[in-house]
Amino acid sequence: MRCFIAVEVPKEIKDYLFELQGKLSSGRFAKINWVHKKNLHITLKFLGEIDEGKAEDVKTALKGVRFSKFRLRLNELGFFPDASKPKVVWIGLDPQIPLMELQLDVDGAIREYFPSEGSFKAHLTLGRVRFIKKKSEFRSLADKTKIERLPFEVESFKLVKSVLSKEGPKYETIEEFRAAGNE
């Protein structure tokens, strides 16, 4: 099964990000595969294809991750690898430190099964760029797009199974891991 570890974002944040995707699509300057509204999340670690046994090992290891709930807020619109050759459209998050600490703890807990990937950028993927028809117009639209710095609480993270289909990926929570005091 194809799995990843993620932080779910609240419905209000998903609603806002869905509207934002619509604004960025409005000029029709680029072909972007937008992440479906219900699938918007913050990836802490992508695991790829794993079998049931390894999923059980990962679940057990993740139960040892201890963290306190923390607040994040949406920050900036960004692109991977950069704005001149965008492949991924994302929203930055701040403060980055609590999320980075959680990601490091998750990475450390499952190091025995999955090597650390090194760098982590606190972000939420909005979409993957297929191609840009009008680069300067798209860049102008992106530059004019103001991000509301909406806050939200992080009280848990999840081990998620992703099933690929013609309609896009379908996510199923395998296990949720709650912050200390929120069990």
Secondary structure in CASP SS format (residue, H / E / C, confidence):
PFRMAT SS
TARGET T0000
AUTHOR 0000-0000-0000
METHOD secondary structure of the structure
MODEL  1
M C 1.00
R E 1.00
C E 1.00
F E 1.00
I E 1.00
A E 1.00
V E 1.00
E E 1.00
V C 1.00
P C 1.00
K H 1.00
E H 1.00
I H 1.00
K H 1.00
D H 1.00
Y H 1.00
L H 1.00
F H 1.00
E H 1.00
L H 1.00
Q H 1.00
G H 1.00
K H 1.00
L H 1.00
S H 1.00
S C 1.00
G C 1.00
R C 1.00
F C 1.00
A E 1.00
K E 1.00
I E 1.00
N E 1.00
W E 1.00
V C 1.00
H C 1.00
K H 1.00
K H 1.00
N H 1.00
L C 1.00
H E 1.00
I E 1.00
T E 1.00
L E 1.00
K E 1.00
F E 1.00
L E 1.00
G E 1.00
E E 1.00
I C 1.00
D C 1.00
E H 1.00
G H 1.00
K H 1.00
A H 1.00
E H 1.00
D H 1.00
V H 1.00
K H 1.00
T H 1.00
A H 1.00
L H 1.00
K C 1.00
G C 1.00
V C 1.00
R C 1.00
F C 1.00
S C 1.00
K C 1.00
F E 1.00
R E 1.00
L E 1.00
R E 1.00
L E 1.00
N E 1.00
E E 1.00
L E 1.00
G E 1.00
F E 1.00
F E 1.00
P C 1.00
D C 1.00
A C 1.00
S C 1.00
K C 1.00
P C 1.00
K C 1.00
V E 1.00
V E 1.00
W E 1.00
I E 1.00
G E 1.00
L E 1.00
D E 1.00
P C 1.00
Q H 1.00
I H 1.00
P H 1.00
L H 1.00
M H 1.00
E H 1.00
L H 1.00
Q H 1.00
L H 1.00
D H 1.00
V H 1.00
D H 1.00
G H 1.00
A H 1.00
I C 1.00
R C 1.00
E C 1.00
Y C 1.00
F C 1.00
P C 1.00
S C 1.00
E C 1.00
G C 1.00
S C 1.00
F C 1.00
K C 1.00
A C 1.00
H E 1.00
L E 1.00
T E 1.00
L E 1.00
G E 1.00
R E 1.00
V E 1.00
R E 1.00
F E 1.00
I E 1.00
K C 1.00
K C 1.00
K H 1.00
S H 1.00
E H 1.00
F H 1.00
R H 1.00
S H 1.00
L H 1.00
A H 1.00
D H 1.00
K H 1.00
T C 1.00
K C 1.00
I C 1.00
E C 1.00
R C 1.00
L C 1.00
P E 1.00
F E 1.00
E E 1.00
V E 1.00
E C 1.00
S E 1.00
F E 1.00
K E 1.00
L E 1.00
V E 1.00
K E 1.00
S E 1.00
V E 1.00
L C 1.00
S C 1.00
K C 1.00
E C 1.00
G C 1.00
P C 1.00
K E 1.00
Y E 1.00
E E 1.00
T E 1.00
I E 1.00
E E 1.00
E E 1.00
F E 1.00
R E 1.00
A C 1.00
A C 1.00
G C 1.00
N C 1.00
E C 1.00
END
